Amino acid sequence: MSSSADGTTSRQHMEDKDVSTENYVVLKKKITLLRGISFITGTVIGGGIFISSKGILENTGSVGLALTIWVVCGIVSFFGAMSYAELGTCIKKSGGHYTYILEAYGPLLAFLRIWVEIIIIRPGVTALVSLAIGRYVLEPLFVPCQVPEIAVKLISAISLLLVMYINSTSVTWTVRLQNTMTVIKLLAMLGIIAPGLYYIASGHVDKLQGPFLPTKMEPMRLPLAIFYGLFPYAGWNIPRAISISMGIVIVLYVTINVAYCAVLTPDEILSSDAVAVLYGERLFGKIFIIVPIVVALSCVGSLNGGTFAIARTFFVASREGHLPEIISMIHIEKLTPLPAVIVLAPLALIMIFIGDIGKLINFFSFARWLLNGLAVSAVIYLRYKKPALHRPFKVPLYMPVIFSLTCFITVLLSLYSEPWSGGIGCMITLTGVPVYYLFIVRKGNMHRVLLAMGRITKTLQKLLKVIPQEITTY
């Protein structure tokens, strides 16, 4: 039986329920185009659009260049998404990024992908979106005062634990929550965009005059702007669903930033930690509190979809022997991948309490986009290595080439523009090499460690009430 997994939002993610089939505990996948669009749109649109506007403007120095970055990153992300679609249709196994790298480049690089995913990338993304929830929930309650950071972090932690609880309890409720949040966030974005466009149509275009002036951009800060620009677009797969979803997302992202820039000055955007709140206050007056509420709900949807997706990737990596066995087990009653859902909680909570939004993006972006570029380059590699491989869906070769080169060049330049964050990301990625050889390649020689791990696994099984997939229930 095939488990359901992908590092982003793939066809295996669109599960509306887990079932016990006859005598077996399994995860059953069920997809429709509408659910694919809902999950992709709902996961992609989230905290990123409400976080990255400030970061992109800060690192580009002008409104015009910032909007250009939004468009360019949208197009590049679309190329990457379509490349993933080809990989997903010719490599039938679950696992997303992890599986594509495994099939093309072998187990070491695949392990490095899952290693940085569980150590850096996913805890960082999870903490980032959680912090956005906390920020937007509290910001209107403290206007015009500064929000206490400890309060933001506490609300963020509670939000994360609540989403993980739902994902651990019921896949049906997880999918229902995702669909509901997708509708809310689309309505929220349209509600933010429409007044901004009306504001522009009414002749208020003074803030959009001379969009590339004054330019304050430092060329070496451009990689950071690209990282901020790529971040909100992450989370895609499935060919037709991608085409529709990414088109929707790009239009919404660019339009909402045009609206921001028409209503707020660059200095106002840069001075705010919650741009949508300031925008709503300026346009909606006393009812502006609606904006941060729907933004927070939007971020909940993104957090929920990301948790649902990455749990399936960890589930598959564990079945391949690249993560502890307990992570590939399923709750015997709830039929959810409980250990795979909660494994991120400790690191994500630590990052919530010790990090901030800007540092978190810089911290995990190096590893994330390096390995995303590597995964997409598998399209090029497999075209020449396995030309006879059946490809129901095939993209023009320039798409994976442009995406991969953009990732690699941006990552390389980021080592100069942000050496501390990039250096840490690089070092943590490389620590996966000795871990792989010690615990994966040579694990057969570590009898005492294996015995200890076996005892820990049995204890955790009893505590969490989980068993391996495909084990009979009676």
C-alpha positions as CSV (number, residue, x, y, z in Angstrom):
1,M,0.0,0.0,0.0
2,S,1.3,3.4,-0.8
3,S,1.4,6.1,1.8
4,S,0.6,9.7,1.1
5,A,3.3,12.2,1.1
6,D,5.0,15.2,-0.5
7,G,7.2,18.0,0.9
8,T,4.8,20.6,-0.6
9,T,1.3,20.0,-1.7
10,S,1.1,17.0,-4.1
11,R,-1.5,14.6,-5.2
12,Q,-0.8,12.4,-2.2
13,H,-1.7,15.3,0.1
14,M,-5.3,15.6,-1.0
15,E,-6.5,12.9,1.3
16,D,-9.9,13.5,2.7
17,K,-9.9,10.6,5.1
18,D,-7.7,7.7,6.4
19,V,-9.4,4.3,6.6
20,S,-8.8,0.8,7.8
21,T,-9.2,-1.4,4.7
22,E,-10.3,-4.9,5.7
23,N,-7.6,-6.0,8.2
24,Y,-5.0,-3.3,7.5
25,V,-4.3,0.1,8.9
26,V,-3.6,2.3,5.9
27,L,-3.7,5.9,4.7
28,K,-6.0,6.1,1.6
29,K,-5.6,8.8,-1.0
30,K,-8.5,10.5,-2.8
31,I,-8.1,13.4,-5.2
32,T,-10.2,15.7,-7.3
33,L,-9.1,18.6,-9.4
34,L,-11.1,21.0,-7.1
35,R,-9.5,19.6,-4.0
36,G,-6.1,19.8,-5.6
37,I,-6.7,23.5,-6.4
38,S,-8.1,24.1,-2.9
39,F,-5.0,22.5,-1.2
40,I,-2.5,24.2,-3.5
41,T,-4.1,27.6,-3.3
42,G,-4.8,27.2,0.4
43,T,-1.3,26.2,1.3
44,V,0.6,28.6,-1.0
45,I,-1.5,31.6,0.0
46,G,-0.8,32.1,3.7
47,G,1.6,33.9,5.9
48,G,4.0,34.6,3.1
49,I,2.0,37.3,1.3
50,F,1.5,39.1,4.6
51,I,5.1,38.7,5.7
52,S,7.2,39.2,2.6
53,S,6.0,42.6,1.4
54,K,8.1,44.4,3.9
55,G,11.2,42.2,3.4
56,I,11.1,42.6,-0.4
57,L,10.8,46.4,-0.3
58,E,13.5,46.6,2.3
59,N,16.0,44.7,0.2
60,T,15.1,46.3,-3.2
61,G,14.8,50.0,-2.2
62,S,12.0,51.0,-4.6
63,V,8.3,50.1,-5.1
64,G,8.9,49.4,-8.8
65,L,11.7,46.9,-8.2
66,A,9.7,45.3,-5.4
67,L,6.7,44.7,-7.7
68,T,9.1,43.4,-10.3
69,I,10.5,40.8,-7.8
70,W,6.9,39.7,-7.0
71,V,6.3,39.1,-10.7
72,V,9.6,37.4,-11.5
73,C,9.4,35.1,-8.4
74,G,5.9,34.2,-9.4
75,I,7.0,33.2,-12.9
76,V,10.1,31.3,-11.6
77,S,7.9,29.5,-9.0
78,F,5.5,28.5,-11.8
79,F,8.4,27.0,-13.7
80,G,9.4,25.0,-10.6
81,A,5.9,23.9,-10.0
82,M,5.4,22.7,-13.5
83,S,8.7,20.8,-13.3
84,Y,7.5,19.1,-10.1
85,A,4.4,18.1,-12.0
86,E,6.5,16.3,-14.6
87,L,8.4,14.5,-11.8
88,G,5.2,13.7,-10.0
89,T,3.6,12.0,-13.1
90,C,6.7,10.0,-14.1
91,I,7.8,9.0,-10.6
92,K,4.8,7.3,-9.0
93,K,6.2,7.0,-5.5
94,S,5.2,9.2,-2.7
95,G,7.6,11.7,-1.0
96,G,7.9,14.8,-3.2
97,H,11.3,16.5,-3.0
98,Y,12.7,13.6,-1.1
99,T,11.6,10.9,-3.6
100,Y,12.6,12.9,-6.7
101,I,16.2,13.4,-5.4
102,L,16.3,9.8,-4.2
103,E,15.3,8.5,-7.7
104,A,17.7,10.8,-9.6
105,Y,20.7,11.3,-7.3
106,G,20.6,8.4,-4.8
107,P,20.1,8.0,-1.0
108,L,22.8,10.4,0.3
109,L,21.4,13.6,-1.3
110,A,17.9,12.4,-0.5
111,F,18.8,12.0,3.1
112,L,20.4,15.5,3.2
113,R,17.0,16.8,1.9
114,I,15.0,15.1,4.7
115,W,17.7,16.0,7.2
116,V,17.6,19.8,6.6
117,E,13.8,19.6,6.2
118,I,13.3,18.2,9.7
119,I,16.2,20.2,11.3
120,I,15.9,23.6,9.6
121,I,13.4,24.1,6.9
122,R,10.1,22.9,8.2
123,P,10.5,24.0,11.8
124,G,11.5,27.5,10.4
125,V,8.6,27.7,8.1
126,T,6.2,26.5,10.8
127,A,7.5,29.0,13.3
128,L,7.3,31.8,10.8
129,V,3.7,31.2,9.9
130,S,2.8,30.7,13.6
131,L,4.5,34.1,14.4
132,A,2.4,35.7,11.7
133,I,-0.8,34.4,13.3
134,G,0.3,35.7,16.7
135,R,1.2,39.1,15.2
136,Y,-2.0,39.6,13.3
137,V,-4.2,38.4,16.2
138,L,-2.7,40.9,18.6
139,E,-1.8,43.9,16.5
140,P,-5.3,45.5,16.4
141,L,-5.7,45.0,20.2
142,F,-2.6,47.1,21.0
143,V,-2.9,49.9,18.4
144,P,-1.3,52.4,18.6
145,C,1.1,50.7,21.2
146,Q,3.7,48.1,20.4
147,V,2.6,44.5,20.8
148,P,4.5,42.7,23.6
149,E,6.7,40.1,21.9
150,I,6.1,37.5,24.6
151,A,2.4,37.7,23.9
152,V,2.9,37.2,20.2
153,K,5.0,34.2,20.9
154,L,2.5,32.6,23.3
155,I,-0.4,33.0,20.8
156,S,1.9,31.6,18.0
157,A,2.7,28.6,20.1
158,I,-0.9,27.9,21.0
159,S,-1.9,28.2,17.4
160,L,0.7,25.7,16.3
161,L,-0.3,23.2,19.0
162,L,-3.9,23.5,18.1
163,V,-3.3,22.9,14.4
164,M,-1.1,19.9,15.2
165,Y,-3.8,18.5,17.5
166,I,-6.4,18.7,14.6
167,N,-3.9,17.0,12.2
168,S,-3.3,14.3,14.8
169,T,-6.9,13.7,15.5
170,S,-8.7,13.6,12.2
171,V,-7.7,13.9,8.6
172,T,-11.3,14.6,7.7
173,W,-11.4,17.6,9.9
174,T,-7.9,18.7,8.7
175,V,-9.2,18.7,5.1
176,R,-12.4,20.5,6.1
177,L,-10.4,23.1,8.0
178,Q,-8.1,23.6,4.9
179,N,-11.1,24.0,2.6
180,T,-12.7,26.5,4.9
181,M,-9.6,28.5,5.4
182,T,-9.0,28.6,1.6
183,V,-12.4,30.2,1.0
184,I,-11.8,32.7,3.9
185,K,-8.3,33.7,2.6
186,L,-9.5,34.1,-1.0
187,L,-12.4,36.3,0.2
188,A,-9.9,38.1,2.5
189,M,-7.5,38.9,-0.3
190,L,-10.3,40.1,-2.6
191,G,-11.6,42.2,0.3
192,I,-8.2,43.8,0.7
193,I,-7.5,44.2,-3.1
194,A,-10.9,45.6,-4.2
195,P,-10.8,48.8,-2.0
196,G,-7.2,49.3,-3.1
197,L,-8.0,49.1,-6.8
198,Y,-11.0,51.4,-6.2
199,Y,-8.7,53.8,-4.4
200,I,-6.4,53.8,-7.4
201,A,-9.3,54.2,-9.9
202,S,-10.4,57.2,-7.9
203,G,-7.2,59.0,-8.9
204,H,-5.0,58.3,-5.9
205,V,-1.9,57.3,-7.8
206,D,0.6,59.8,-6.3
207,K,2.4,57.1,-4.3
208,L,2.9,55.0,-7.5
209,Q,4.6,57.9,-9.4
210,G,8.2,57.2,-10.3
211,P,8.1,53.6,-8.9
212,F,11.8,53.0,-9.4
213,L,12.8,56.2,-7.6
214,P,14.5,56.8,-5.3
215,T,16.5,53.6,-5.6
216,K,18.3,52.5,-2.5
217,M,19.1,49.0,-3.5
218,E,22.4,47.4,-2.7
219,P,23.0,44.7,-5.4
220,M,24.2,42.1,-2.9
221,R,20.9,42.4,-1.0
222,L,18.9,41.2,-4.1
223,P,19.3,37.5,-3.1
224,L,17.5,38.3,0.2
225,A,14.7,40.0,-1.8
226,I,14.4,36.9,-4.0
227,F,14.3,34.6,-0.9
228,Y,11.4,36.8,0.4
229,G,9.7,36.7,-3.0
230,L,10.0,32.9,-3.5
231,F,8.9,32.1,0.1
232,P,5.1,33.0,-0.4
233,Y,4.9,31.0,-3.6
234,A,6.2,27.6,-2.2
235,G,3.8,24.7,-2.1
236,W,2.7,23.1,-5.4
237,N,2.2,19.9,-7.5
238,I,-0.4,18.3,-9.9
239,P,-0.3,19.6,-13.5
240,R,-3.8,21.1,-14.1
241,A,-4.2,22.2,-10.5
242,I,-0.8,24.0,-10.7
243,S,-1.7,25.9,-13.8
244,I,-4.9,27.2,-12.3
245,S,-3.7,27.7,-8.8
246,M,-0.4,29.4,-9.6
247,G,-2.1,31.8,-12.0
248,I,-4.6,32.7,-9.3
249,V,-1.8,33.2,-6.8
250,I,0.5,35.3,-9.0
251,V,-2.4,37.7,-9.9
252,L,-3.5,38.0,-6.3
253,Y,0.1,38.6,-4.9
254,V,1.0,41.3,-7.4
255,T,-2.3,43.0,-7.2
256,I,-2.4,43.1,-3.4
257,N,1.1,44.6,-3.4
258,V,0.1,47.3,-5.9
259,A,-2.8,48.1,-3.5
260,Y,-0.4,48.3,-0.6
261,C,1.9,50.6,-2.5
262,A,-1.0,52.9,-3.6
263,V,-2.3,53.4,-0.1
264,L,0.9,53.3,2.0
265,T,4.3,55.0,1.5
266,P,7.4,52.9,1.4
267,D,8.4,54.2,4.8
268,E,5.1,53.2,6.3
269,I,5.4,49.7,4.9
270,L,8.9,49.4,6.2
271,S,7.9,50.6,9.7
272,S,5.1,48.1,10.1
273,D,5.4,44.5,11.3
274,A,1.8,43.9,10.1
275,V,1.4,45.8,6.8
276,A,-2.2,44.5,6.2
277,V,-3.3,46.0,9.6
278,L,-1.9,49.4,8.7
279,Y,-3.4,49.2,5.2
280,G,-6.8,48.2,6.7
281,E,-6.7,51.0,9.2
282,R,-6.0,53.5,6.5
283,L,-8.8,52.3,4.2
284,F,-11.5,50.9,6.5
285,G,-11.3,53.2,9.5
286,K,-12.9,51.7,12.6
287,I,-13.8,48.4,11.0
288,F,-10.2,47.7,10.1
289,I,-10.1,45.0,12.8
290,I,-11.7,42.7,10.2
291,V,-8.5,42.6,8.2
292,P,-6.1,41.2,10.8
293,I,-8.7,38.6,11.8
294,V,-9.1,37.2,8.3
295,V,-5.3,37.4,7.7
296,A,-4.7,35.4,10.9
297,L,-7.3,32.8,9.7
298,S,-5.5,32.7,6.3
299,C,-2.2,31.9,8.1
300,V,-4.0,29.2,10.0
301,G,-4.9,27.6,6.7
302,S,-1.3,27.8,5.5
303,L,0.0,26.3,8.8
304,N,-2.6,23.5,8.6
305,G,-1.8,22.6,4.9
306,G,1.9,22.7,5.6
307,T,1.6,20.4,8.6
308,F,-0.6,18.0,6.7
309,A,1.8,17.9,3.8
310,I,5.2,17.6,5.6
311,A,3.9,14.8,7.9
312,R,3.4,12.6,4.8
313,T,6.9,13.3,3.6
314,F,8.4,12.3,7.0
315,F,6.1,9.3,7.0
316,V,7.6,8.1,3.6
317,A,11.2,8.9,4.6
318,S,10.8,6.8,7.7
319,R,9.5,3.9,5.6
320,E,12.7,4.3,3.5
321,G,14.8,4.0,6.7
322,H,16.0,7.6,6.7
323,L,14.1,8.6,9.8
324,P,13.3,6.7,13.0
325,E,10.8,3.9,12.5
326,I,8.3,5.4,14.9
327,I,7.6,8.2,12.4
328,S,6.1,5.8,9.9
329,M,3.5,4.6,12.3
330,I,-0.2,5.4,12.4
331,H,-2.6,5.9,15.3
332,I,-4.6,2.7,15.8
333,E,-7.9,4.5,16.4
334,K,-7.6,7.9,14.6
335,L,-5.7,6.4,11.6
336,T,-3.5,9.5,11.4
337,P,0.3,9.7,11.1
338,L,0.5,11.0,14.7
339,P,4.3,10.7,15.2
340,A,5.0,12.4,11.8
341,V,2.7,15.3,12.8
342,I,4.2,16.0,16.2
343,V,7.9,15.4,15.5
344,L,8.3,19.1,14.5
345,A,6.8,20.5,17.6
346,P,9.9,20.8,19.8
347,L,12.1,22.6,17.2
348,A,9.3,24.8,15.9
349,L,8.4,25.9,19.4
350,I,12.1,26.7,20.1
351,M,12.3,28.8,16.9
352,I,9.1,30.6,17.8
353,F,10.5,31.8,21.1
354,I,14.0,32.6,20.0
355,G,13.6,33.8,16.5
356,D,12.0,36.7,14.5
357,I,10.5,36.7,11.1
358,G,13.4,38.2,9.2
359,K,16.1,36.0,10.7
360,L,14.0,32.9,10.2
361,I,13.5,33.5,6.5
362,N,17.3,34.1,6.0
363,F,18.1,31.1,8.2
364,F,16.2,28.4,6.4
365,S,16.2,29.8,2.8
366,F,19.7,28.7,2.0
367,A,19.0,25.0,2.5
368,R,15.5,25.2,1.2
369,W,16.2,26.7,-2.2
370,L,19.5,24.9,-2.7
371,L,17.7,21.5,-2.4
372,N,14.6,22.7,-4.2
373,G,16.8,23.6,-7.1
374,L,18.5,20.2,-6.8
375,A,15.1,18.4,-6.9
376,V,13.9,20.3,-10.0
377,S,17.2,19.7,-11.7
378,A,16.2,16.0,-11.6
379,V,13.9,16.8,-14.5
380,I,17.0,17.6,-16.6
381,Y,19.1,14.7,-15.3
382,L,16.3,12.1,-15.9
383,R,15.7,13.4,-19.4
384,Y,19.2,12.3,-20.3
385,K,19.7,9.4,-17.9
386,K,16.3,7.8,-18.5
387,P,14.9,9.0,-21.8
388,A,12.6,6.0,-22.1
389,L,10.8,6.8,-18.8
390,H,7.1,7.3,-19.4
391,R,6.2,11.0,-18.9
392,P,2.4,11.6,-19.1
393,F,3.2,15.3,-18.6
394,K,6.3,17.0,-20.0
395,V,7.5,20.5,-19.6
396,P,9.7,22.6,-21.9
397,L,13.3,22.1,-20.7
398,Y,13.9,25.8,-20.2
399,M,11.5,25.7,-17.2
400,P,13.6,23.4,-14.9
401,V,16.8,25.1,-16.2
402,I,15.6,28.6,-15.2
403,F,14.3,27.5,-11.9
404,S,17.3,25.5,-10.9
405,L,19.8,28.2,-12.0
406,T,17.8,30.9,-10.2
407,C,17.9,28.8,-7.0
408,F,21.6,28.0,-7.2
409,I,22.8,31.5,-8.1
410,T,20.6,33.1,-5.5
411,V,21.9,30.7,-2.8
412,L,25.5,31.3,-3.9
413,L,25.1,35.1,-3.7
414,S,23.3,34.9,-0.4
415,L,26.5,33.6,1.2
416,Y,28.0,37.1,0.5
417,S,24.9,39.1,1.4
418,E,24.0,37.2,4.5
419,P,27.1,35.1,5.4
420,W,26.0,34.3,9.0
421,S,22.6,32.8,8.2
422,G,23.8,31.2,4.9
423,G,26.9,29.8,6.6
424,I,24.8,28.2,9.4
425,G,22.4,26.7,6.9
426,C,25.4,25.3,4.9
427,M,27.0,23.8,8.0
428,I,23.8,22.2,9.2
429,T,23.2,20.7,5.7
430,L,26.8,19.3,5.7
431,T,26.3,17.7,9.2
432,G,23.9,15.4,7.5
433,V,26.8,13.6,5.7
434,P,28.4,12.0,8.8
435,V,25.0,11.3,10.3
436,Y,24.0,9.5,7.1
437,Y,27.1,7.3,7.1
438,L,27.0,6.6,10.8
439,F,23.3,5.9,11.3
440,I,22.1,4.8,7.9
441,V,25.1,3.1,6.1
442,R,26.7,1.6,9.1
443,K,23.7,1.1,11.4
444,G,24.1,-2.7,11.1
445,N,27.3,-2.4,13.2
446,M,25.6,-0.4,15.9
447,H,23.9,-3.2,17.8
448,R,23.6,-1.5,21.1
449,V,22.2,1.6,19.5
450,L,19.7,-0.4,17.5
451,L,18.6,-2.3,20.7
452,A,18.1,1.0,22.5
453,M,16.2,2.5,19.6
454,G,14.0,-0.6,19.5
455,R,13.1,-0.2,23.2
456,I,12.4,3.5,22.7
457,T,10.2,2.7,19.7
458,K,8.2,0.1,21.6
459,T,7.7,2.6,24.5
460,L,6.6,5.3,22.2
461,Q,4.2,3.0,20.4
462,K,2.5,2.2,23.7
463,L,2.4,5.9,24.7
464,L,1.1,7.2,21.4
465,K,-1.0,4.1,20.5
466,V,0.5,3.7,17.0
467,I,1.4,0.8,14.8
468,P,3.1,0.3,11.4
469,Q,1.0,0.7,8.3
470,E,-0.3,-2.6,6.8
471,I,-0.1,-4.4,10.1
472,T,-3.4,-6.3,10.7
473,T,-5.6,-4.8,13.4
474,Y,-7.1,-8.2,14.4
